[in-house]
Amino acid sequence: PTQRSLFTRRIFPATPRITRHKSRSTKSCKAFLPVTKVIMPILTVHLDKITNLADDDHIGNSDPYVKFELEQDNAFFDKDFGEMKSTKKKDEQNPVYGEDFHFNIPTLNNMELKVKVMDDDIGSDEKLGETKIELEKLGLSSTPMEVKRKVDNNFFSPDAYIFLKLSYSE
């Protein structure tokens, strides 16, 4: 070895050797870092049914669907955790869904589930009813809890109710 190569090896002793394999370059010195997986708790919303929806459609019956919006109601800035929609039920005043929706959320603190019952119309959709559920106050667990909430006050017929099952698993 020449003086120059000895000098270079002393200055840069641990330079990894680069090899080419199938048009990808890899280093012969590989360090493996432990993989950490963050698992967030899941809020499960089971939409069972809605009863006694008013027929607000002037042509035919209502075509209801449900829109769920989950947000954390903070003092200054609300944090949005997503929005999900159910399937649409054609010409139904008492639709039965049997659908599950899953939201990944860090905590139940200050969480509010907004439930809007909408009528699918040509153009803009019409709101048939709504309710808000403060999740922190329910004491949810992994065992589904039945929740019945009024979504519309009907004057000339029975009030409209939505039937849900909520669970929270960490």
Secondary structure as GFF3:
##gff-version 3
##sequence-region A 1 170
A	DSSP	alpha_helix	3	11	.	.	.	ID=ss1
A	DSSP	beta_strand	18	21	.	.	.	ID=ss2
A	DSSP	beta_strand	24	27	.	.	.	ID=ss3
A	DSSP	beta_strand	42	51	.	.	.	ID=ss4
A	DSSP	beta_strand	64	72	.	.	.	ID=ss5
A	DSSP	beta_strand	79	85	.	.	.	ID=ss6
A	DSSP	beta_strand	96	104	.	.	.	ID=ss7
A	DSSP	beta_strand	111	119	.	.	.	ID=ss8
A	DSSP	beta_strand	126	134	.	.	.	ID=ss9
A	DSSP	three_ten_helix	135	138	.	.	.	ID=ss10
A	DSSP	beta_strand	145	152	.	.	.	ID=ss11
A	DSSP	beta_strand	160	169	.	.	.	ID=ss12
###
